[in-house]
Each structure stands twice: as structure tokens, then as C-alpha cells.
Amino acid sequence: MRLAMYSIGAGAARPGLVCGTRIHDLCARVPAAPATMPEILAALERLRPALQKLAGETAGGHALAEVTLHAPVPRPGKIMALGLNYKDHAAEANMALPEHQLWFAKMTTAVNDPYAPIQLPRASDKLDYEAELAIVIGRRARHVSRADAPAVIAGYCAANDVSVRDWQLRTSQFVLGKSFDTHCPFGPWIVTADEIPDVQALGIRCLVNGEVRQNSNTREMVFDCYSMIEHISQAMTLEPGDLILTGTPAGVGAVSKPARYLKAGDVVRVEIDGIGAIENRVEPEAR
């Protein structure tokens, strides 16, 4: 199933269920469904029979081309991200594989829609892309074993961990350089975990103006998705709607020789097999 947030015209965003090229108003068609995406994720098992029945309908609703898709979780409680988590990326950066998981946070004000512009900030021209698989948490959990980790995951999205490199690397803490406004587009929807047979065997790509810059597979991860859940849940309680970015593969602009940073007008597309694609144009921050 594909769960999304969408709006029509100037209307408010609402939860939807994507069925082929159409989207259904989830709350209108499933009266038992809560009104927010985190609540829907928390109730997913209870709602599953009704959602699966609705997913089989090909008529009704609205064509995807007629609606605006928004970030599937408008304001996650947490956005946590793992650094240096692809073997090919560590190799291109000439860095040793990490012994421990390298976590940092992105602030929730960085959230952006899957097809909305991303800002080239006034403060820097060192703007970079990072194609990433995003995990969306589906239930409240702490101290999760690796064996139990799959039950905590509601689904997956495509994401771009947009990074302002000089701000990121001028200190040992990455938060500011990773948290500029609009620098966490993700979506275009949440693909529920049951739709992904093997999350560690997904092709992942980033294209800039149609040119392939990153082309890898989630099997290149140093720490897999379930070990991430196991590790981070020792420190903090995971809650429905929390977003976990799982690292980026080789091909980022900062490591290219010479560096290839994003410019105004560039179009960045992130594709993940079985998930879908997001696409964002770079626009100068408004003055």
C-alpha cells in the first residue's frame, strides 16, 4: 500500500491511499481511520483489511496528476540520519568504515514536499545532494531487538538529505549544515513494509538535470535497516511518524573532482526501486 498526504487546489492536506494513478481520500473512504498520518501509522494493523479493500479499487478518487503531493509525514517528531553508511561512499571519500553508527539529527523545519523547490541558501553556495532510503516508524518502541525491528517499521520513502557542506564540516556537529529550511524532501508516499520483499536489495539513484550522479544498491549499507532500529532505540523512544534517513551511496557532489555543487535551476531526482521518485528544483532563497 502507498499512503500519502495530498491536497486539491488551495485545500488543506489530507491523508490518501494511492491506487495506481489515482488517490482516495483515506478518511472519507475508511471511517475508522484517524485524521493524521502518525495516528494512521500507529493503527495500521487494525486498518489493514479496510485499506487493502480500498487499494483494490481503480475508480473514484482523484487522478494523481490533479493533486499536490506533500511530505507523507508533515512534521515528524524526530528526523535522525546515519552518516557514512555506504561502503562505496566511504571508499570514494577515502575514509575507513565506521566501527560505530554515526548519528546526527535534521530539524523538522527542514521537511519539504516531494516535488517542491529546495532552497539555495543565502548563507552558502556549497549545496549538495544525498539520495537516501527513509524508514518511517509505525509504533512506539524502546530497546528493540534486531529480530523485532521489522515490526516497528511502517514503511519506506525516497529522501534527499540535502546538505550545506561548509556549514556541515566547519564543526564536528552536523546539525546546522543538515537542517536548512526545505533540505529534507521525502516521499512521494510511504510504501508499507509488506510491499518490500528485501529492503537490503533496492537500487537507489540520484540524477541531476537527467545525469546519473549516484547509482548504487542498499546492499552497500554498512549497518542495515534493522540494526539501525536496534541501536538507536537503546537511546531514545521511537514514535509513529519518526523518520530515519539511512545514509547515501557514492557520487555526492562534494567528493567529485572538482566538486559539483548544486546551482539555481538544477533539478535533482532521487529514485529507489519499489518505492518511487521525488524531484526538486533548486531555487535561490527568497530575500
Sequence and secondary structure as in RCSB ss.txt:
>XXXX:A:sequence
MRLAMYSIGAGAARPGLVCGTRIHDLCARVPAAPATMPEILAALERLRPALQKLAGETAGGHALAEVTLHAPVPR
PGKIMALGLNYKDHAAEANMALPEHQLWFAKMTTAVNDPYAPIQLPRASDKLDYEAELAIVIGRRARHVSRADAP
AVIAGYCAANDVSVRDWQLRTSQFVLGKSFDTHCPFGPWIVTADEIPDVQALGIRCLVNGEVRQNSNTREMVFDC
YSMIEHISQAMTLEPGDLILTGTPAGVGAVSKPARYLKAGDVVRVEIDGIGAIENRVEPEAR
>XXXX:A:secstr
 EEEEEE TT   EEEEEETTEEEEHHHH TTS SSHHHHHHTHHHHHHHHHHHHT  SSSEEGGGSEEE SSSS
 S EEEEES BHHHHHHTT    SS EEEE  GGGEE TTS EEE TT S EE  EEEEEEE S BSS  TTTGG
GGEEEEEEEE  EEHHHHHSSS  HHHH STT EEEEEEEEEGGG S TTS EEEEEETTEEEEEEEGGGBSS H
HHHHHHHTTTS B TT EEE    S  GGGSSS     TT EEEEEETTTEEEEEEEEE   
